């Protein structure tokens, strides 16, 4: 069974940084792409960033380009989302997800991902 566990969320001030982690269970074999999505209260889940299986391809939402960086450590089965220059509009529950069907891609659509974590809250406020 595939399990994803996010961590690293919290309450920060505008301009601060956070690094989210996504640990993928070691029972998961094969390669996969990883994506990060977020959902704010009253809004639909939206794409944030994605990375292919070897880190050679990444995708970012326009709203986070230049501020967020996605990466992964396949030896540890962990993915990361480094978030810098955080803004109040970044406040949301952040979810990681994996796609085993197209590991060479960095998919931006949530329906391409089949396994999801439980989410971690990020709040950016004074």
Secondary structure, DSSP 8 states (H G I E B T S, - for coil): ---EEEE--EEE-TT--EEEEEEE-TT--S--EEEEEEE-TTS--EEEEEE-TTSS-EEE-TTTTTTEEEEEETTTTEEEEEE-S--GGG-EEEEEEEESS-TTS----GGG--EE---EEEEE--
